[in-house]
Amino acid sequence: MKDQLALENRFIELKNEGKSLEEIAQLIEVDLSQVEKWNENLEEAYKEFQDIYLDKSAKIKITSKNIDNNYIANVQINLAQNLYTKPSKNDFFNNIQNQEYSLPYCVKQLRIHNFKGIKYTEINHIPVDTQWIFLTGENGFGKTSILQAIALAINGKQNEQIPINNSRYFDIAIEWLNNSKNQINSFRINSKSTPHIATYGPTRLDLQDPESQNEIGRRSTTLYSLFNTDGLMLNIESKMIFSKLEKSPKFDQIKKIFLTIIPDLHDIEVKKIEKEDKYKIFYIEKDRDNNAYEALSYNQIASGYRSIIAMVGDMYIRLSRNYPPETNVEDIGGIVIIDELDLHLHPKWQRELPGLLSKVFPKVQFIASTHSPIPFLGAPKNSVFLKVSRDNEKGIEVERLDIDVSKLTANTILTSPIFGMEVFHSVNVESVQEVRTEDSYEELKNNDEVREHLKALKDDIDFPDELFETEKG
C-alpha cells in the first residue's frame, strides 16, 4: 500500500513537471493503464478543487496524495483575493467624509465557502454606520455557523480550543473597517488576532473563578464561548472590587453601565464579608415606585440579570483593555457577536436591549441572532436584517432583507419574510373568525366592554336587531 502510494505521488510530481503519461509509465516502471487510472483520479480531484474554490481561474497544483486517499493541493487564489479585486464600490464605504457617521470597527462584506454546511454564501455592501446586524432563521438553519464564520474571518485561526471539525478546504473572507481603515482578511491568510472583538454563545451565565488561572486560559479566550457550551465570562466583579478598593473612577463607570443596561437595578455595592474575609459585589433591585429590594449576590439574582451582567461585563473588559485607562466607555470601539440575543430575557427587555447596548457602547457594532421579533422593535436606525435559509442542494445561505421594521408591530414582523410565519394565532382556535385582531390588550378590553354594554341595551330596550349586529373579531 505504501509502495503504491509512493509511486502515485511520484506520478503526481512528474505530471506537474509536464511529462506525458507514456513518459511517466516508463520512468516509474508502471503499466500505462495504471498511470491512466491515476490520471483520471487526478483530473477528478482538480475538478473537485475547482468547484470548492468557485473560480475557474484558480491556479491549483496538487502536490501529493496521503494515506487516507486525500489529495493535498496548493491553491493560489482565495476568497480574500476576490474581495481585493471586488472591494465595496459605494463611495460611502471607502471615501468617508464625515467620521461621525462611521463606526471605527464594522463589517462591510463577507464571503464564506465550504464551512459547516455553507457551500457558498455572501453578504455585500453593509453600510459603515450599521450598529446592528440581526440574523434570523429556523433552528438548525445555520445562524450560528454564520456568526462563527464572521468571528473566524476577523480574528484569524488563533485559538486552538475552537472545535471547527470542517474540511481543510474551507475559506472565509471579510472586508471590514479596522480602526477606521479598510482591511480584508481571510481565515487562511490572516494570522493576527484583533483585541477589538468579543463573541458570545447561548451559554453566558458563568463567571470565571479569579483564583483558577487554568480555567481563565482555557475557557475564557476570545472565541471560546461562541464555539463551546462551557465558556466562562471574564470576571467583571473582580475588576469592580479592585477598582473600589483602589478608589478608582472605573468602579463608578462600570456601575453606570449596569444601571443603564438594567433599568430595574437600583444600586451596586461592595461589601466585606467578615467571616469569609473577602469582598463581594451585591446588586440591589427596585420596584416600579423606585423602592429598593434587599441586596443580593450574583448567584442569587435572576438568570436574565446574570446573563446581561456577565456578558456586558466581559464585553467591557475585552474591548477596553487595549485603550488607555482614562478612555470613556463611549469612545471604545469594536465588534460584538451574540448568538441568541433574546435568551433568558423578558419580551419587555428584549425590546429595550439593542438600544441600551448602543447607548452604552455607541462605537460598537453588534451582530446578533435571535428567534424573537421583539428585539426588532428596539432596533436602531440603519439596522441590517439577514435571513438564514438551508436546503439540501444549496446548503446554508444568507439573504439580506430590505424591510423597514420601524413602523411594524411584532405580529407584522412575524408574518413578514423575516420570520415567514403564515399564522400566529393559538393552535386551539377552531375558526379564524374567533381570532382577536386588536393591536393591544387594552383595546381588546375596551371592545369587550362596548360589546357588553350594547348587549345590555339590547336586552333592556326593544330595538331592531340589525342595529346591534357587530363584526366578529
PAFI-68701 format. One record per residue (C-alpha): residue number from 1; residue in three letters; x, y, z. Coordinates in steps of 0.2 Angstrom, whole numbers, padded with zeros to 4 digits. Layout:
REM PAFI-68701
ropa | seti | x | y | z
NUM | ala | X | Y | Z
...
END
This chain:
REM PAFI-68701
ropa | seti | x | y | z
1 | met | 0000 | 0000 | 0000
2 | lys | 0014 | 0012 | 0005
3 | asp | 0024 | 0007 | -0010
4 | gln | 0009 | 0011 | -0022
5 | leu | 0006 | 0027 | -0013
6 | ala | 0024 | 0032 | -0016
7 | leu | 0023 | 0028 | -0034
8 | glu | 0007 | 0038 | -0036
9 | asn | 0015 | 0053 | -0028
10 | arg | 0029 | 0051 | -0040
11 | phe | 0017 | 0051 | -0054
12 | ile | 0009 | 0067 | -0047
13 | glu | 0027 | 0075 | -0047
14 | leu | 0031 | 0070 | -0064
15 | lys | 0013 | 0076 | -0070
16 | asn | 0017 | 0093 | -0063
17 | glu | 0033 | 0093 | -0072
18 | gly | 0024 | 0092 | -0089
19 | lys | 0028 | 0074 | -0093
20 | ser | 0017 | 0064 | -0104
21 | leu | 0008 | 0048 | -0097
22 | glu | 0019 | 0037 | -0108
23 | glu | 0035 | 0045 | -0101
24 | ile | 0029 | 0043 | -0083
25 | ala | 0024 | 0025 | -0086
26 | gln | 0042 | 0022 | -0092
27 | leu | 0051 | 0032 | -0079
28 | ile | 0042 | 0024 | -0064
29 | glu | 0040 | 0007 | -0072
30 | val | 0021 | 0005 | -0071
31 | asp | 0009 | -0001 | -0083
32 | leu | 0002 | 0013 | -0094
33 | ser | -0016 | 0008 | -0089
34 | gln | -0012 | 0011 | -0071
35 | val | -0005 | 0028 | -0075
36 | glu | -0021 | 0032 | -0085
37 | lys | -0031 | 0027 | -0070
38 | trp | -0021 | 0038 | -0058
39 | asn | -0023 | 0052 | -0071
40 | glu | -0042 | 0050 | -0071
41 | asn | -0042 | 0052 | -0052
42 | leu | -0031 | 0067 | -0053
43 | glu | -0042 | 0076 | -0065
44 | glu | -0057 | 0072 | -0054
45 | ala | -0048 | 0080 | -0039
46 | tyr | -0044 | 0095 | -0050
47 | lys | -0062 | 0097 | -0054
48 | glu | -0067 | 0095 | -0035
49 | phe | -0055 | 0108 | -0030
50 | gln | -0061 | 0120 | -0044
51 | asp | -0079 | 0118 | -0038
52 | ile | -0073 | 0121 | -0020
53 | tyr | -0065 | 0137 | -0024
54 | leu | -0079 | 0143 | -0036
55 | asp | -0066 | 0152 | -0048
56 | lys | -0061 | 0143 | -0064
57 | ser | -0046 | 0154 | -0065
58 | ala | -0039 | 0147 | -0048
59 | lys | -0022 | 0140 | -0051
60 | ile | -0022 | 0123 | -0042
61 | lys | -0007 | 0112 | -0040
62 | ile | -0010 | 0095 | -0032
63 | thr | 0007 | 0091 | -0024
64 | ser | 0003 | 0074 | -0016
65 | lys | -0009 | 0061 | -0010
66 | asn | -0009 | 0055 | 0008
67 | ile | -0013 | 0038 | 0015
68 | asp | -0031 | 0042 | 0019
69 | asn | -0033 | 0043 | 0000
70 | asn | -0035 | 0063 | 0000
71 | tyr | -0026 | 0074 | -0012
72 | ile | -0016 | 0089 | -0005
73 | ala | -0016 | 0105 | -0016
74 | asn | -0009 | 0122 | -0017
75 | val | -0022 | 0134 | -0022
76 | gln | -0015 | 0151 | -0027
77 | ile | -0031 | 0161 | -0027
78 | asn | -0044 | 0163 | -0012
79 | leu | -0059 | 0172 | -0007
80 | ala | -0049 | 0186 | 0001
81 | gln | -0041 | 0190 | -0016
82 | asn | -0058 | 0190 | -0024
83 | leu | -0063 | 0203 | -0012
84 | tyr | -0047 | 0213 | -0016
85 | thr | -0052 | 0213 | -0034
86 | lys | -0070 | 0217 | -0029
87 | pro | -0070 | 0230 | -0015
88 | ser | -0085 | 0239 | -0009
89 | lys | -0090 | 0251 | -0024
90 | asn | -0101 | 0263 | -0015
91 | asp | -0091 | 0279 | -0011
92 | phe | -0099 | 0279 | 0006
93 | phe | -0088 | 0264 | 0011
94 | asn | -0071 | 0269 | 0005
95 | asn | -0071 | 0288 | 0005
96 | ile | -0078 | 0293 | 0022
97 | gln | -0080 | 0312 | 0023
98 | asn | -0088 | 0313 | 0040
99 | gln | -0081 | 0301 | 0053
100 | glu | -0096 | 0304 | 0064
101 | tyr | -0107 | 0293 | 0054
102 | ser | -0094 | 0279 | 0053
103 | leu | -0091 | 0265 | 0066
104 | pro | -0072 | 0263 | 0069
105 | tyr | -0074 | 0244 | 0068
106 | cys | -0088 | 0236 | 0057
107 | val | -0091 | 0223 | 0044
108 | lys | -0093 | 0228 | 0026
109 | gln | -0093 | 0212 | 0015
110 | leu | -0092 | 0193 | 0019
111 | arg | -0089 | 0178 | 0009
112 | ile | -0090 | 0160 | 0016
113 | his | -0086 | 0144 | 0007
114 | asn | -0087 | 0126 | 0012
115 | phe | -0089 | 0129 | 0030
116 | lys | -0101 | 0119 | 0042
117 | gly | -0114 | 0116 | 0029
118 | ile | -0111 | 0133 | 0020
119 | lys | -0107 | 0128 | 0002
120 | tyr | -0106 | 0147 | -0004
121 | thr | -0114 | 0162 | 0003
122 | glu | -0110 | 0181 | 0004
123 | ile | -0116 | 0197 | 0012
124 | asn | -0112 | 0213 | 0002
125 | his | -0112 | 0232 | 0005
126 | ile | -0116 | 0234 | 0023
127 | pro | -0116 | 0252 | 0027
128 | val | -0102 | 0258 | 0039
129 | asp | -0114 | 0266 | 0051
130 | thr | -0124 | 0250 | 0054
131 | gln | -0124 | 0247 | 0073
132 | trp | -0134 | 0232 | 0072
133 | ile | -0135 | 0217 | 0061
134 | phe | -0148 | 0204 | 0065
135 | leu | -0149 | 0186 | 0059
136 | thr | -0165 | 0176 | 0059
137 | gly | -0169 | 0158 | 0053
138 | glu | -0176 | 0142 | 0060
139 | asn | -0167 | 0131 | 0072
140 | gly | -0153 | 0121 | 0063
141 | phe | -0153 | 0133 | 0048
142 | gly | -0135 | 0139 | 0051
143 | lys | -0136 | 0156 | 0061
144 | thr | -0123 | 0150 | 0072
145 | ser | -0112 | 0145 | 0058
146 | ile | -0113 | 0162 | 0050
147 | leu | -0108 | 0170 | 0066
148 | gln | -0094 | 0158 | 0069
149 | ala | -0088 | 0162 | 0051
150 | ile | -0088 | 0181 | 0054
151 | ala | -0078 | 0178 | 0070
152 | leu | -0065 | 0167 | 0062
153 | ala | -0063 | 0179 | 0047
154 | ile | -0060 | 0194 | 0059
155 | asn | -0049 | 0185 | 0072
156 | gly | -0040 | 0173 | 0062
157 | lys | -0036 | 0155 | 0067
158 | gln | -0028 | 0160 | 0084
159 | asn | -0037 | 0149 | 0096
160 | glu | -0033 | 0130 | 0097
161 | gln | -0048 | 0127 | 0108
162 | ile | -0060 | 0130 | 0094
163 | pro | -0068 | 0114 | 0088
164 | ile | -0071 | 0118 | 0069
165 | asn | -0072 | 0099 | 0063
166 | asn | -0073 | 0105 | 0045
167 | ser | -0065 | 0101 | 0028
168 | arg | -0047 | 0109 | 0027
169 | tyr | -0053 | 0116 | 0010
170 | phe | -0065 | 0129 | 0018
171 | asp | -0061 | 0148 | 0017
172 | ile | -0069 | 0164 | 0024
173 | ala | -0065 | 0181 | 0019
174 | ile | -0071 | 0198 | 0026
175 | glu | -0070 | 0216 | 0021
176 | trp | -0071 | 0227 | 0037
177 | leu | -0066 | 0243 | 0045
178 | asn | -0052 | 0240 | 0057
179 | asn | -0049 | 0256 | 0067
180 | ser | -0057 | 0266 | 0053
181 | lys | -0045 | 0258 | 0040
182 | asn | -0051 | 0247 | 0026
183 | gln | -0045 | 0229 | 0029
184 | ile | -0048 | 0212 | 0020
185 | asn | -0045 | 0196 | 0030
186 | ser | -0045 | 0178 | 0025
187 | phe | -0046 | 0164 | 0038
188 | arg | -0032 | 0156 | 0028
189 | ile | -0021 | 0171 | 0027
190 | asn | -0024 | 0181 | 0042
191 | ser | -0013 | 0176 | 0056
192 | lys | -0016 | 0191 | 0068
193 | ser | -0030 | 0192 | 0081
194 | thr | -0038 | 0208 | 0085
195 | pro | -0042 | 0214 | 0103
196 | his | -0057 | 0223 | 0096
197 | ile | -0069 | 0208 | 0095
198 | ala | -0080 | 0200 | 0108
199 | thr | -0091 | 0184 | 0105
200 | tyr | -0104 | 0176 | 0115
201 | gly | -0113 | 0159 | 0113
202 | pro | -0130 | 0155 | 0121
203 | thr | -0122 | 0149 | 0137
204 | arg | -0116 | 0165 | 0146
205 | leu | -0121 | 0164 | 0164
206 | asp | -0104 | 0158 | 0172
207 | leu | -0091 | 0170 | 0178
208 | gln | -0073 | 0164 | 0179
209 | asp | -0065 | 0160 | 0195
210 | pro | -0051 | 0173 | 0198
211 | glu | -0041 | 0160 | 0208
212 | ser | -0041 | 0147 | 0194
213 | gln | -0029 | 0153 | 0180
214 | asn | -0031 | 0137 | 0170
215 | glu | -0049 | 0140 | 0168
216 | ile | -0046 | 0158 | 0163
217 | gly | -0034 | 0152 | 0150
218 | arg | -0044 | 0138 | 0143
219 | arg | -0062 | 0143 | 0143
220 | ser | -0061 | 0162 | 0143
221 | thr | -0052 | 0165 | 0126
222 | thr | -0060 | 0177 | 0114
223 | leu | -0070 | 0165 | 0103
224 | tyr | -0072 | 0150 | 0115
225 | ser | -0090 | 0154 | 0121
226 | leu | -0096 | 0155 | 0103
227 | phe | -0089 | 0138 | 0099
228 | asn | -0092 | 0129 | 0115
229 | thr | -0106 | 0127 | 0128
230 | asp | -0095 | 0128 | 0144
231 | gly | -0087 | 0146 | 0141
232 | leu | -0083 | 0157 | 0155
233 | met | -0085 | 0176 | 0156
234 | leu | -0071 | 0187 | 0161
235 | asn | -0075 | 0191 | 0179
236 | ile | -0081 | 0209 | 0180
237 | glu | -0084 | 0208 | 0199
238 | ser | -0066 | 0206 | 0202
239 | lys | -0062 | 0221 | 0192
240 | met | -0076 | 0231 | 0201
241 | ile | -0070 | 0226 | 0218
242 | phe | -0052 | 0231 | 0214
243 | ser | -0057 | 0247 | 0207
244 | lys | -0067 | 0251 | 0223
245 | leu | -0053 | 0247 | 0235
246 | glu | -0041 | 0257 | 0224
247 | lys | -0054 | 0271 | 0224
248 | ser | -0053 | 0271 | 0205
249 | pro | -0066 | 0280 | 0195
250 | lys | -0068 | 0264 | 0185
251 | phe | -0080 | 0257 | 0198
252 | asp | -0092 | 0271 | 0195
253 | gln | -0090 | 0269 | 0176
254 | ile | -0094 | 0251 | 0177
255 | lys | -0109 | 0253 | 0189
256 | lys | -0116 | 0267 | 0177
257 | ile | -0115 | 0254 | 0163
258 | phe | -0125 | 0241 | 0173
259 | leu | -0138 | 0254 | 0179
260 | thr | -0141 | 0259 | 0161
261 | ile | -0142 | 0242 | 0154
262 | ile | -0153 | 0235 | 0168
263 | pro | -0167 | 0248 | 0172
264 | asp | -0173 | 0238 | 0186
265 | leu | -0157 | 0239 | 0195
266 | his | -0156 | 0252 | 0209
267 | asp | -0138 | 0251 | 0215
268 | ile | -0122 | 0241 | 0216
269 | glu | -0112 | 0239 | 0232
270 | val | -0096 | 0232 | 0238
271 | lys | -0097 | 0224 | 0255
272 | lys | -0084 | 0215 | 0265
273 | ile | -0090 | 0198 | 0272
274 | glu | -0081 | 0197 | 0288
275 | lys | -0082 | 0178 | 0291
276 | glu | -0075 | 0174 | 0274
277 | asp | -0063 | 0189 | 0275
278 | lys | -0066 | 0194 | 0257
279 | tyr | -0076 | 0207 | 0247
280 | lys | -0091 | 0203 | 0237
281 | ile | -0102 | 0213 | 0225
282 | phe | -0121 | 0215 | 0229
283 | tyr | -0135 | 0220 | 0217
284 | ile | -0150 | 0230 | 0223
285 | glu | -0165 | 0229 | 0213
286 | lys | -0180 | 0241 | 0214
287 | asp | -0199 | 0241 | 0211
288 | arg | -0209 | 0252 | 0199
289 | asp | -0210 | 0265 | 0213
290 | asn | -0191 | 0266 | 0215
291 | asn | -0192 | 0257 | 0231
292 | ala | -0176 | 0246 | 0234
293 | tyr | -0176 | 0227 | 0237
294 | glu | -0164 | 0218 | 0248
295 | ala | -0146 | 0216 | 0242
296 | leu | -0142 | 0200 | 0233
297 | ser | -0126 | 0192 | 0227
298 | tyr | -0123 | 0187 | 0208
299 | asn | -0129 | 0169 | 0211
300 | gln | -0145 | 0175 | 0219
301 | ile | -0151 | 0186 | 0206
302 | ala | -0162 | 0181 | 0191
303 | ser | -0154 | 0172 | 0176
304 | gly | -0159 | 0186 | 0164
305 | tyr | -0149 | 0199 | 0175
306 | arg | -0135 | 0187 | 0177
307 | ser | -0133 | 0184 | 0158
308 | ile | -0133 | 0203 | 0155
309 | ile | -0120 | 0207 | 0169
310 | ala | -0109 | 0193 | 0164
311 | met | -0109 | 0197 | 0145
312 | val | -0109 | 0216 | 0146
313 | gly | -0095 | 0215 | 0160
314 | asp | -0085 | 0203 | 0149
315 | met | -0088 | 0214 | 0134
316 | tyr | -0082 | 0230 | 0144
317 | ile | -0066 | 0221 | 0149
318 | arg | -0061 | 0214 | 0132
319 | leu | -0065 | 0230 | 0122
320 | ser | -0057 | 0242 | 0134
321 | arg | -0041 | 0233 | 0139
322 | asn | -0032 | 0240 | 0123
323 | tyr | -0037 | 0258 | 0126
324 | pro | -0029 | 0270 | 0138
325 | pro | -0036 | 0268 | 0156
326 | glu | -0044 | 0285 | 0156
327 | thr | -0054 | 0281 | 0140
328 | asn | -0073 | 0284 | 0142
329 | val | -0084 | 0269 | 0138
330 | glu | -0092 | 0279 | 0124
331 | asp | -0076 | 0280 | 0115
332 | ile | -0072 | 0261 | 0115
333 | gly | -0075 | 0253 | 0098
334 | gly | -0076 | 0235 | 0092
335 | ile | -0087 | 0221 | 0085
336 | val | -0098 | 0211 | 0097
337 | ile | -0106 | 0194 | 0091
338 | ile | -0120 | 0187 | 0101
339 | asp | -0129 | 0171 | 0097
340 | glu | -0147 | 0170 | 0103
341 | leu | -0149 | 0188 | 0110
342 | asp | -0166 | 0185 | 0117
343 | leu | -0161 | 0171 | 0128
344 | his | -0166 | 0172 | 0146
345 | leu | -0174 | 0189 | 0143
346 | his | -0192 | 0195 | 0146
347 | pro | -0200 | 0202 | 0130
348 | lys | -0200 | 0220 | 0138
349 | trp | -0181 | 0219 | 0140
350 | gln | -0179 | 0211 | 0123
351 | arg | -0186 | 0226 | 0115
352 | glu | -0175 | 0238 | 0125
353 | leu | -0159 | 0229 | 0125
354 | pro | -0152 | 0234 | 0107
355 | gly | -0155 | 0252 | 0111
356 | leu | -0147 | 0251 | 0128
357 | leu | -0132 | 0242 | 0122
358 | ser | -0130 | 0255 | 0108
359 | lys | -0132 | 0269 | 0121
360 | val | -0118 | 0262 | 0132
361 | phe | -0107 | 0257 | 0118
362 | pro | -0111 | 0269 | 0103
363 | lys | -0095 | 0265 | 0093
364 | val | -0098 | 0246 | 0094
365 | gln | -0106 | 0236 | 0080
366 | phe | -0117 | 0222 | 0086
367 | ile | -0120 | 0206 | 0076
368 | ala | -0134 | 0195 | 0084
369 | ser | -0145 | 0181 | 0080
370 | thr | -0162 | 0180 | 0088
371 | his | -0178 | 0169 | 0087
372 | ser | -0189 | 0183 | 0093
373 | pro | -0196 | 0198 | 0084
374 | ile | -0196 | 0208 | 0099
375 | pro | -0178 | 0215 | 0098
376 | phe | -0183 | 0221 | 0081
377 | leu | -0195 | 0233 | 0089
378 | gly | -0180 | 0241 | 0098
379 | ala | -0168 | 0240 | 0083
380 | pro | -0158 | 0257 | 0080
381 | lys | -0160 | 0266 | 0063
382 | asn | -0150 | 0258 | 0049
383 | ser | -0150 | 0241 | 0056
384 | val | -0147 | 0227 | 0044
385 | phe | -0158 | 0211 | 0044
386 | leu | -0152 | 0194 | 0037
387 | lys | -0162 | 0179 | 0035
388 | val | -0153 | 0162 | 0035
389 | ser | -0160 | 0148 | 0025
390 | arg | -0155 | 0130 | 0021
391 | asp | -0159 | 0116 | 0009
392 | asn | -0150 | 0100 | 0003
393 | glu | -0145 | 0107 | -0014
394 | lys | -0139 | 0124 | -0010
395 | gly | -0134 | 0122 | 0008
396 | ile | -0134 | 0136 | 0021
397 | glu | -0137 | 0153 | 0013
398 | val | -0140 | 0171 | 0020
399 | glu | -0151 | 0184 | 0012
400 | arg | -0152 | 0202 | 0016
401 | leu | -0170 | 0209 | 0018
402 | asp | -0173 | 0227 | 0014
403 | ile | -0188 | 0229 | 0026
404 | asp | -0191 | 0244 | 0037
405 | val | -0197 | 0237 | 0053
406 | ser | -0198 | 0254 | 0062
407 | lys | -0217 | 0255 | 0059
408 | leu | -0221 | 0237 | 0061
409 | thr | -0229 | 0228 | 0075
410 | ala | -0222 | 0211 | 0082
411 | asn | -0236 | 0202 | 0073
412 | thr | -0232 | 0210 | 0056
413 | ile | -0214 | 0206 | 0058
414 | leu | -0218 | 0188 | 0062
415 | thr | -0228 | 0186 | 0046
416 | ser | -0215 | 0196 | 0036
417 | pro | -0201 | 0187 | 0026
418 | ile | -0190 | 0190 | 0041
419 | phe | -0199 | 0176 | 0050
420 | gly | -0211 | 0169 | 0037
421 | met | -0225 | 0163 | 0049
422 | glu | -0241 | 0160 | 0040
423 | val | -0251 | 0161 | 0055
424 | phe | -0248 | 0167 | 0073
425 | his | -0264 | 0163 | 0082
426 | ser | -0266 | 0149 | 0095
427 | val | -0267 | 0131 | 0089
428 | asn | -0283 | 0130 | 0100
429 | val | -0293 | 0142 | 0089
430 | glu | -0306 | 0132 | 0079
431 | ser | -0311 | 0146 | 0067
432 | val | -0301 | 0161 | 0061
433 | gln | -0316 | 0172 | 0064
434 | glu | -0313 | 0169 | 0083
435 | val | -0296 | 0177 | 0082
436 | arg | -0295 | 0194 | 0091
437 | thr | -0286 | 0206 | 0080
438 | glu | -0284 | 0221 | 0091
439 | asp | -0267 | 0229 | 0092
440 | ser | -0266 | 0229 | 0111
441 | tyr | -0274 | 0220 | 0126
442 | glu | -0281 | 0237 | 0132
443 | glu | -0290 | 0239 | 0115
444 | leu | -0297 | 0221 | 0117
445 | lys | -0304 | 0225 | 0134
446 | asn | -0312 | 0241 | 0128
447 | asn | -0320 | 0232 | 0114
448 | asp | -0327 | 0219 | 0126
449 | glu | -0334 | 0232 | 0137
450 | val | -0343 | 0240 | 0122
451 | arg | -0350 | 0224 | 0117
452 | glu | -0357 | 0220 | 0134
453 | his | -0364 | 0237 | 0135
454 | leu | -0373 | 0235 | 0118
455 | lys | -0379 | 0218 | 0124
456 | ala | -0387 | 0226 | 0139
457 | leu | -0395 | 0239 | 0130
458 | lys | -0402 | 0226 | 0118
459 | asp | -0409 | 0216 | 0132
460 | asp | -0417 | 0231 | 0140
461 | ile | -0425 | 0240 | 0125
462 | asp | -0434 | 0233 | 0110
463 | phe | -0423 | 0240 | 0096
464 | pro | -0422 | 0232 | 0079
465 | asp | -0409 | 0218 | 0079
466 | glu | -0399 | 0225 | 0064
467 | leu | -0393 | 0240 | 0075
468 | phe | -0383 | 0228 | 0086
469 | glu | -0375 | 0217 | 0073
470 | thr | -0356 | 0218 | 0075
471 | glu | -0342 | 0210 | 0066
472 | lys | -0334 | 0196 | 0074
473 | gly | -0316 | 0198 | 0080
END
